[in-house]
């Protein structure tokens, strides 16, 4: 006999910071989004270079780690505009 039991949902909802776009910060937001687009393109290029096997050279792996760090930094910058 198989017995399945569902765990109660005890997640706590946290308020996400809201990014407010204003005329004053629109240039910053546009720059952040353009940078994110460029990073996304570079990430896609790294994937293509791997031959879609998921195996990257050490240099490409190092760049991927840098990209992930930069993406995190962009997110922090964007949240400070709120």
Secondary structure, 3 states (H helix, E strand, C coil): CCCCCCCCCCCCCCCCCCCCCCCCCHHHHHHHHHHHHHHHHHHHHHHHHCCCCCCCCHHHHHHHHHHHHHHHHHHHHHHHCC
